[in-house]
């Protein structure tokens, strides 16, 4: 196996990026980038910590993030599995990266910056849904932002319903839990109870 070990080898293989790949990058939200953010209900949040890297899916009704100003985003930490992997990382290492997806669009948006966690009562209340406020809000200061071309989405046919996978052909969460725990947790009962449990803990 031949391994690339230097940036010089990498540049010799790929060349240098063209103007269209570099001119799109900025340190603040432009009107066009704001439109993409407003249309995105889903974002992948990447963080780093002493134990390593984490990438967490984040989704919300309407927009995944709230745009505060040209350099600031806010993201409520909605209810989940309480592992807090991303939040633990942010407390110890503020660097974050976000990848926004827009249903039906090939264009994605990449954001890099730093984050901190706010538990300000008024801020938490402003994100409440059905009377349920998040326990914290991730406040992100943007350092770099740019759009990603559509090739990955086009190649994967991500939004093509004819390519959607039948969930019945995949292992269920209950199946995975039962296998990993020697049937101590999970199983069919877990899957059957999940829709009602999730509906009660969505926010």
N, C-alpha and C positions, 0 to 999 in steps of 0.2 A: 504494500500500500504506500503510495506517494503522498506525503502530507505537506501542505503549505504551512510554513512556520514564520514568514515575515510579511509585512505589508508590501514590500517591494515585489515579492513573488505574486501576491494577490493582484497588485496593479498591473503587472506584466500579463496576467491572465485575463483580467477584465477591462483593463484600460481605465480611463478617468471618466467620471460622470459628465454628461453634457449639461448645457445651460438650463434646460428644462428641469433637470433633476436637482439643481441647486438654487435657482431663482425663486422657487416655490417656498423655501424655508424662511421663516421669520420668527421673531420672539414675542409676537402678540397676535391676538385674534383679529383677523381682517373680517369685513362684512361677509365675504364668501365663505370663510372658515366658520363663521358664526352660523351661517345657514346650514352647513353640514352638521354641526353639533346639534342644532335645534331639531334636526330631522332624525337624529340617532337615539334609539331607545336602549341600545346595548353598547357596552364598552368592556374591553379586557383590560384589567388593571395589573401591571407588573410592578413588583417591589423586590427589594433585596435586603437581606439581613444576615446575621452571623451564621445562621444555619444553612443559608443558600438563597435561591431565588424562589419567587412565587408568582403565579399568574392566576388571577381570580376573575370569573365572569361577573359583570355587574349590569343589571338591567332595571329599568323603572318605567312606569307609565308615562308616555309622552317622551320627555327628554331624559337621557341617562345622567346628565349633569346640568347644573345651573350656571349660566355665565353671569359673573358678577361685574367684571370689567374686562378690559383688553388683555389683562395678564392673570386673571383669577377665575378659577372654576371651583364649584362646590358639588360634592357628591354625597348623598345621604347613605349611611351604612344600614341598609335594610336588613331585616331578620334573615338569618341563615343557619349554618351549622354550629356557630359559636366557636369555631377553631381559631378565628381571629388571626390567621396567618399574615394577611396583608397588613392589618393594623399593628401587630407586633413588630413587623418590619419597619413600618413608617415611624413608629416611636423611636426606633434605634438608628434608622438610616432613612432620611427623608426623600431620597431619590425615587421617582416614580416614572412610569411610562404608561401611556394609554393608547389603545387602538379602538377607534370608533367604527362600528358597522352600521350601515343604513339598509334596511330591508329593500330589496329590489334594485339597489344601486351597486355598481362595481367599484365606485370610489370609496376609499377608506381614508381615515384621518389619523395621523400619529402626533402625539403630544408627549413632550418630555419636560420634566420640571421637578419641583420639590413639593412635599406635602406635610401637613400637620393635622392633628385631630382636634376638633372643637366640640365641646359639650355645653356651649352657651345655651341656656334654656330657651331664650327667644329664637335663636337660630334653629334649634331642634324643632320647636313648635311650628316654625315656618315650613318645615318639610313634612308635617304630619299628613297622613292619609287615613281616612276613616277613623279619625281620632287617635291614631297610633303614630307617635313620633319616633324617629330613629334614635338609637342610643348615642350616636356620634355622627359628625359630619366631617368628611375628608375635604380639607381646603387646599387646593393645588395652585401653586404659583408657576406659571408657564415660563420655560426657558427657551423652548424650541417647538415649532409646530409646522407641519407640512402634510399635504395630501399624498396618498400612495396611488399609483396607477392601478387599473382594473384587472391586470393580467391574472393574478391569483384567483380572483372571484370568477373570472371568465373560464379559466382552466378547470376549476373545481365544479362549475355549474351550481354554485351554492344556492341560488334562488330558483333553480329550475325544479318545479314540482314533480316532473317526471323522474328526477334523480333522487327524490327524497327516499330515505330508507324506511322500510316498514318496521316500526318499533317492535313488533312481535317477533322479528328475526334476531333481536339483540338480547343479551343478558339484561335482566331488570336490576334495579338497585337492590331489591330483596334477594335476588340470586347472588349478586356479588357479595353482599354482606354475609349471607349464609355460608358461602364458600370460604370467605376470609376468616370467619369466626367459628368454624366448625359447628355451624347452625345454632350458636348461642343467640344471635340476633339476626334479623332479616327474615327471609322466606316470603311465602305467598301472603301471609298476614300483613307484613310490612307494606307490600305493594298495594294491597287492597285498602289499607287504611290511609295511605299517603295522600290521595286527593282531598279527603276531608281534613286531614291534619294540615296540609299546605294551605288550604283555603282559610283556615283559622289563624294561620301565622304568616300570611303573605306580607304584611306590613309591620 
